[in-house]
Amino acid sequence: MFWLCPPQLLPPLLLASASPRRADLLRRAGLSFSVEAPDIDEALLPGEDPPSHVKRLAREKGEALRASWPGHVILSADTVVVLDGRILGKPRDTAEAEGMLADLSGRWHVVYTGWALAGTGLACRVGHEQTRVLFHSLDAGQIAAYVATGEPMDKAGAYGIQDGGSLLVKALEGDYFTVMGLPVSIVCRELAELAREFSVSD
């Protein structure tokens, strides 16, 4: 149950993402929503650091759907894995997935998730969270076996912490749900604040 505020005080919610993990987190929070994945260019801009990158993409994903979903609050997000300042996106093939996991083996990395709330007549709210993650040391056989499950192929950094990728993780500093792709506690508090603003303006 979304107990931070009555959900009926919010305008209809749209999740601008094809991620089943983000959708599951919102459902577990007791929220009803529609889903549409925007089509935008997610390339890194010259000189763009990871926090700026995820916040920009989250904002652009929401803005891309604003006109076609009037009267909705649009929630969008973007997640990247960063190792030694290098952004690891979704692997293009199994070889790249294996390479990413080999690079992450036995090392700390940082996961950044940017989020945005947009809508008609609504000033866009944007933020990001970051979490440090330490992997166990992995041998080539373990990496190949995990990649063979197919799980890494649609995930930044080639792993999903909520599924089989949980076995790769030795330690974590920060918000677990940021690694899943949506800092749901922060986002729900922002939605509650929006609901209060809408209630006052009515």
Phi, psi and omega in degrees: 000136178279083189276354179293331174195157178296125182303333182293346178283345180270147167297167178305144184254136174242128172266114182269069184195145174267004185287118175294335180290317178296318178299319180295320179297320179292319178298319180295334176279356177089018183262143172259143185197160169263167182227132168210132180266123179284159178246102180228163176281120183259018181294146177287133178277152179304130178077006183275126178274165185304314179300318179296322181297309183291326178291319179296314181294320177300315180296316182293326177297317178291317181296329181296337183250359185302312185292327185271354178231063180296146179080003180253150163270126185253120178257126179225159183205161175212141183232137173226154173254134184234125178235119181053040179080359181259126180280126176256110180271205177284134181294144180278336180202177184294326179296319179291322177299315179297321179295318178298314182293325176295321178294323182281341185305124176072014187229157172279144170219175182237134175253127178247132171235121174265148179224156178212145173238121183226174178165165179300124179073012183244125174294129185294128174259131184224141175201179176209157174231157177222147182221136176269139182228134176249128177269149164297160170288130185242139174266172185299324180294319178295318179297313181297321181294319179292316179298325180296340177289342182085349184299323185290345197288339180246025186231138175302134180075002175068031173205155175238118187292337185275349184243224181299335178296345177299333180286346179276339192269126179265323182205161183212137176235108180129207186269118179304319186288338172298322179291327176291336177123001177201115175286082195296326180297313179297314183297318180293327175291324175294320177295321177296320177296319176299317180299320178295321179295317178297322181296319180292324184283342182288000000 
